[in-house]
Amino acid sequence: MSTAVRWAAFSCVLAPVVLVVYGASAGGVMWVAPVLAAVTGICRLLLRRAERGAAGVRAR
């Protein structure tokens, strides 16, 4: 697991906690972690695709 993915997972857990500590309702924050996880997953897939594309261009 890369460092970026570990930080992303940590952020998915930390963001809802911080929001609740600073006064947001727990019910209103329930959507934050899944949305952050989804965005993280999509970004990871796009990054992997870009890395593969760059590796293919360098190989030519």
N, CA, C and O atoms as a Tinker XYZ file with bonds, in Angstrom:
   240  protein
     1  N      0.849000   -1.171000    0.000000    73     2
     2  CA     0.000000    0.000000    0.000000    64     1     3
     3  C      0.898000    1.238000    0.000000    63     2     4     5
     4  O      1.828000    1.343000    0.799000    81     3
     5  N      0.613000    2.152000   -0.886000    73     3     6
     6  CA     1.450000    3.340000   -0.992000    64     5     7
     7  C      1.157000    4.326000    0.134000    63     6     8     9
     8  O      0.123000    4.255000    0.798000    81     7
     9  N      2.070000    5.218000    0.321000    73     7    10
    10  CA     1.914000    6.238000    1.356000    64     9    11
    11  C      0.696000    7.105000    1.082000    63    10    12    13
    12  O     -0.028000    7.468000    2.009000    81    11
    13  N      0.465000    7.438000   -0.172000    73    11    14
    14  CA    -0.684000    8.275000   -0.526000    64    13    15
    15  C     -1.995000    7.593000   -0.153000    63    14    16    17
    16  O     -2.919000    8.249000    0.329000    81    15
    17  N     -2.081000    6.302000   -0.369000    73    15    18
    18  CA    -3.307000    5.575000   -0.048000    64    17    19
    19  C     -3.508000    5.514000    1.464000    63    18    20    21
    20  O     -4.636000    5.620000    1.947000    81    19
    21  N     -2.423000    5.345000    2.209000    73    19    22
    22  CA    -2.536000    5.349000    3.672000    64    21    23
    23  C     -3.018000    6.696000    4.194000    63    22    24    25
    24  O     -3.873000    6.758000    5.078000    81    23
    25  N     -2.466000    7.769000    3.645000    73    23    26
    26  CA    -2.914000    9.100000    4.057000    64    25    27
    27  C     -4.370000    9.326000    3.676000    63    26    28    29
    28  O     -5.117000    9.948000    4.431000    81    27
    29  N     -4.777000    8.833000    2.525000    73    27    30
    30  CA    -6.168000    8.981000    2.090000    64    29    31
    31  C     -7.105000    8.233000    3.034000    63    30    32    33
    32  O     -8.157000    8.751000    3.405000    81    31
    33  N     -6.729000    7.025000    3.420000    73    31    34
    34  CA    -7.553000    6.255000    4.350000    64    33    35
    35  C     -7.629000    6.955000    5.706000    63    34    36    37
    36  O     -8.690000    7.005000    6.329000    81    35
    37  N     -6.514000    7.484000    6.147000    73    35    38
    38  CA    -6.490000    8.237000    7.400000    64    37    39
    39  C     -7.415000    9.451000    7.314000    63    38    40    41
    40  O     -8.140000    9.748000    8.263000    81    39
    41  N     -7.392000   10.142000    6.199000    73    39    42
    42  CA    -8.250000   11.319000    6.010000    64    41    43
    43  C     -9.723000   10.946000    5.988000    63    42    44    45
    44  O    -10.563000   11.695000    6.487000    81    43
    45  N    -10.039000    9.797000    5.416000    73    43    46
    46  CA   -11.433000    9.342000    5.374000    64    45    47
    47  C    -11.976000    9.098000    6.777000    63    46    48    49
    48  O    -13.175000    9.245000    7.015000    81    47
    49  N    -11.114000    8.732000    7.689000    73    47    50
    50  CA   -11.523000    8.522000    9.074000    64    49    51
    51  C    -11.477000    9.835000    9.853000    63    50    52    53
    52  O    -12.365000   10.118000   10.658000    81    51
    53  N    -10.457000   10.619000    9.613000    73    51    54
    54  CA   -10.251000   11.838000   10.384000    64    53    55
    55  C    -11.261000   12.942000   10.062000    63    54    56    57
    56  O    -11.715000   13.635000   10.972000    81    55
    57  N    -11.614000   13.118000    8.815000    73    55    58
    58  CA   -12.502000   14.215000    8.416000    64    57    59
    59  C    -13.850000   14.184000    9.145000    63    58    60    61
    60  O    -14.266000   15.217000    9.669000    81    59
    61  N    -14.545000   13.051000    9.200000    73    59    62
    62  CA   -15.813000   13.039000    9.934000    64    61    63
    63  C    -15.639000   13.331000   11.431000    63    62    64    65
    64  O    -16.476000   14.001000   12.036000    81    63
    65  N    -14.558000   12.831000   12.017000    73    63    66
    66  CA   -14.309000   13.072000   13.440000    64    65    67
    67  C    -14.115000   14.563000   13.695000    63    66    68    69
    68  O    -14.679000   15.115000   14.639000    81    67
    69  N    -13.327000   15.201000   12.863000    73    67    70
    70  CA   -13.081000   16.634000   13.018000    64    69    71
    71  C    -14.374000   17.422000   12.843000    63    70    72    73
    72  O    -14.626000   18.367000   13.591000    81    71
    73  N    -15.186000   17.050000   11.876000    73    71    74
    74  CA   -16.451000   17.756000   11.664000    64    73    75
    75  C    -17.365000   17.642000   12.877000    63    74    76    77
    76  O    -18.013000   18.617000   13.258000    81    75
    77  N    -17.424000   16.463000   13.485000    73    75    78
    78  CA   -18.267000   16.278000   14.664000    64    77    79
    79  C    -17.707000   17.076000   15.845000    63    78    80    81
    80  O    -18.463000   17.708000   16.584000    81    79
    81  N    -16.385000   17.045000   16.021000    73    79    82
    82  CA   -15.766000   17.790000   17.113000    64    81    83
    83  C    -16.058000   19.283000   16.986000    63    82    84    85
    84  O    -16.257000   19.963000   17.993000    81    83
    85  N    -16.085000   19.788000   15.773000    73    83    86
    86  CA   -16.313000   21.214000   15.568000    64    85    87
    87  C    -17.782000   21.570000   15.397000    63    86    88    89
    88  O    -18.098000   22.666000   14.933000    81    87
    89  N    -18.678000   20.675000   15.759000    73    87    90
    90  CA   -20.077000   21.047000   15.872000    64    89    91
    91  C    -21.034000   20.526000   14.828000    63    90    92    93
    92  O    -22.234000   20.773000   14.940000    81    91
    93  N    -20.572000   19.825000   13.832000    73    91    94
    94  CA   -21.495000   19.267000   12.847000    64    93    95
    95  C    -22.234000   18.091000   13.481000    63    94    96    97
    96  O    -21.696000   17.404000   14.349000    81    95
    97  N    -23.448000   17.870000   13.046000    73    95    98
    98  CA   -24.207000   16.750000   13.608000    64    97    99
    99  C    -23.649000   15.431000   13.078000    63    98   100   101
   100  O    -23.189000   15.342000   11.940000    81    99
   101  N    -23.700000   14.424000   13.922000    73    99   102
   102  CA   -23.194000   13.105000   13.528000    64   101   103
   103  C    -23.980000   12.561000   12.340000    63   102   104   105
   104  O    -23.411000   11.924000   11.454000    81   103
   105  N    -25.276000   12.810000   12.323000    73   103   106
   106  CA   -26.096000   12.344000   11.200000    64   105   107
   107  C    -25.746000   13.035000    9.895000    63   106   108   109
   108  O    -25.794000   12.427000    8.826000    81   107
   109  N    -25.396000   14.301000    9.991000    73   107   110
   110  CA   -25.029000   15.040000    8.793000    64   109   111
   111  C    -23.659000   14.701000    8.257000    63   110   112   113
   112  O    -23.343000   14.999000    7.105000    81   111
   113  N    -22.847000   14.081000    9.090000    73   111   114
   114  CA   -21.476000   13.754000    8.703000    64   113   115
   115  C    -21.354000   12.317000    8.187000    63   114   116   117
   116  O    -20.303000   11.933000    7.674000    81   115
   117  N    -22.401000   11.537000    8.317000    73   115   118
   118  CA   -22.348000   10.118000    7.945000    64   117   119
   119  C    -21.970000    9.896000    6.478000    63   118   120   121
   120  O    -21.448000    8.834000    6.138000    81   119
   121  N    -22.215000   10.851000    5.624000    73   119   122
   122  CA   -21.921000   10.692000    4.200000    64   121   123
   123  C    -20.480000   11.053000    3.859000    63   122   124   125
   124  O    -20.023000   10.736000    2.761000    81   123
   125  N    -19.749000   11.704000    4.762000    73   123   126
   126  CA   -18.416000   12.218000    4.438000    64   125   127
   127  C    -17.420000   11.089000    4.161000    63   126   128   129
   128  O    -16.736000   11.115000    3.138000    81   127
   129  N    -17.328000   10.120000    5.036000    73   127   130
   130  CA   -16.335000    9.049000    4.864000    64   129   131
   131  C    -16.557000    8.243000    3.584000    63   130   132   133
   132  O    -15.591000    8.008000    2.857000    81   131
   133  N    -17.780000    7.808000    3.274000    73   131   134
   134  CA   -17.955000    7.065000    2.015000    64   133   135
   135  C    -17.655000    7.904000    0.775000    63   134   136   137
   136  O    -17.106000    7.399000   -0.204000    81   135
   137  N    -18.014000    9.175000    0.821000    73   135   138
   138  CA   -17.734000   10.039000   -0.336000    64   137   139
   139  C    -16.233000   10.230000   -0.496000    63   138   140   141
   140  O    -15.716000   10.154000   -1.611000    81   139
   141  N    -15.534000   10.476000    0.594000    73   139   142
   142  CA   -14.073000   10.614000    0.520000    64   141   143
   143  C    -13.421000    9.316000    0.042000    63   142   144   145
   144  O    -12.464000    9.351000   -0.732000    81   143
   145  N    -13.925000    8.192000    0.492000    73   143   146
   146  CA   -13.376000    6.907000    0.052000    64   145   147
   147  C    -13.599000    6.708000   -1.445000    63   146   148   149
   148  O    -12.715000    6.216000   -2.146000    81   147
   149  N    -14.773000    7.086000   -1.931000    73   147   150
   150  CA   -15.058000    6.961000   -3.357000    64   149   151
   151  C    -14.155000    7.873000   -4.188000    63   150   152   153
   152  O    -13.604000    7.452000   -5.205000    81   151
   153  N    -14.011000    9.103000   -3.754000    73   151   154
   154  CA   -13.134000   10.042000   -4.467000    64   153   155
   155  C    -11.693000    9.545000   -4.449000    63   154   156   157
   156  O    -10.990000    9.640000   -5.455000    81   155
   157  N    -11.256000    9.021000   -3.319000    73   155   158
   158  CA    -9.907000    8.482000   -3.214000    64   157   159
   159  C     -9.707000    7.312000   -4.170000    63   158   160   161
   160  O     -8.678000    7.223000   -4.840000    81   159
   161  N    -10.683000    6.423000   -4.235000    73   159   162
   162  CA   -10.589000    5.283000   -5.146000    64   161   163
   163  C    -10.537000    5.703000   -6.599000    63   162   164   165
   164  O     -9.753000    5.162000   -7.379000    81   163
   165  N    -11.360000    6.658000   -6.962000    73   163   166
   166  CA   -11.367000    7.133000   -8.347000    64   165   167
   167  C    -10.041000    7.806000   -8.691000    63   166   168   169
   168  O     -9.487000    7.582000   -9.767000    81   167
   169  N     -9.538000    8.627000   -7.782000    73   167   170
   170  CA    -8.248000    9.282000   -8.014000    64   169   171
   171  C     -7.121000    8.265000   -8.138000    63   170   172   173
   172  O     -6.214000    8.424000   -8.954000    81   171
   173  N     -7.187000    7.227000   -7.327000    73   171   174
   174  CA    -6.153000    6.188000   -7.388000    64   173   175
   175  C     -6.185000    5.474000   -8.738000    63   174   176   177
   176  O     -5.140000    5.215000   -9.333000    81   175
   177  N     -7.391000    5.157000   -9.219000    73   175   178
   178  CA    -7.510000    4.513000  -10.528000    64   177   179
   179  C     -6.996000    5.419000  -11.644000    63   178   180   181
   180  O     -6.289000    4.960000  -12.541000    81   179
   181  N     -7.349000    6.703000  -11.592000    73   179   182
   182  CA    -6.883000    7.631000  -12.613000    64   181   183
   183  C     -5.364000    7.796000  -12.566000    63   182   184   185
   184  O     -4.715000    7.901000  -13.607000    81   183
   185  N     -4.805000    7.819000  -11.368000    73   183   186
   186  CA    -3.360000    7.933000  -11.238000    64   185   187
   187  C     -2.661000    6.704000  -11.801000    63   186   188   189
   188  O     -1.648000    6.824000  -12.491000    81   187
   189  N     -3.192000    5.534000  -11.514000    73   187   190
   190  CA    -2.588000    4.301000  -12.056000    64   189   191
   191  C     -2.662000    4.281000  -13.577000    63   190   192   193
   192  O     -1.716000    3.867000  -14.248000    81   191
   193  N     -3.794000    4.732000  -14.116000    73   191   194
   194  CA    -3.957000    4.771000  -15.574000    64   193   195
   195  C     -2.945000    5.743000  -16.185000    63   194   196   197
   196  O     -2.343000    5.445000  -17.216000    81   195
   197  N     -2.760000    6.900000  -15.552000    73   195   198
   198  CA    -1.807000    7.885000  -16.053000    64   197   199
   199  C     -0.377000    7.352000  -15.971000    63   198   200   201
   200  O      0.425000    7.582000  -16.876000    81   199
   201  N     -0.059000    6.641000  -14.887000    73   199   202
   202  CA     1.287000    6.079000  -14.751000    64   201   203
   203  C      1.546000    5.027000  -15.822000    63   202   204   205
   204  O      2.637000    4.971000  -16.389000    81   203
   205  N      0.549000    4.197000  -16.099000    73   203   206
   206  CA     0.717000    3.185000  -17.154000    64   205   207
   207  C      0.882000    3.845000  -18.511000    63   206   208   209
   208  O      1.702000    3.412000  -19.320000    81   207
   209  N      0.109000    4.885000  -18.761000    73   207   210
   210  CA     0.230000    5.599000  -20.028000    64   209   211
   211  C      1.586000    6.251000  -20.185000    63   210   212   213
   212  O      2.168000    6.214000  -21.269000    81   211
   213  N      2.099000    6.849000  -19.121000    73   211   214
   214  CA     3.408000    7.478000  -19.155000    64   213   215
   215  C      4.495000    6.432000  -19.350000    63   214   216   217
   216  O      5.470000    6.683000  -20.059000    81   215
   217  N      4.347000    5.275000  -18.741000    73   215   218
   218  CA     5.334000    4.205000  -18.901000    64   217   219
   219  C      5.329000    3.699000  -20.343000    63   218   220   221
   220  O      6.381000    3.364000  -20.888000    81   219
   221  N      4.152000    3.643000  -20.958000    73   219   222
   222  CA     4.060000    3.207000  -22.345000    64   221   223
   223  C      4.705000    4.199000  -23.294000    63   222   224   225
   224  O      5.342000    3.799000  -24.268000    81   223
   225  N      4.551000    5.468000  -23.029000    73   223   226
   226  CA     5.147000    6.504000  -23.869000    64   225   227
   227  C      6.666000    6.468000  -23.734000    63   226   228   229
   228  O      7.380000    6.617000  -24.726000    81   227
   229  N      7.162000    6.272000  -22.515000    73   227   230
   230  CA     8.613000    6.207000  -22.304000    64   229   231
   231  C      9.220000    4.976000  -22.967000    63   230   232   233
   232  O     10.372000    5.012000  -23.399000    81   231
   233  N      8.462000    3.894000  -23.050000    73   231   234
   234  CA     8.978000    2.653000  -23.622000    64   233   235
   235  C      9.153000    2.761000  -25.139000    63   234   236   237
   236  O      9.958000    2.042000  -25.730000    81   235
   237  N      8.405000    3.649000  -25.752000    73   235   238
   238  CA     8.480000    3.779000  -27.223000    64   237   239
   239  C      9.707000    4.492000  -27.584000    63   238   240
   240  O      9.969000    4.710000  -28.767000    81   239
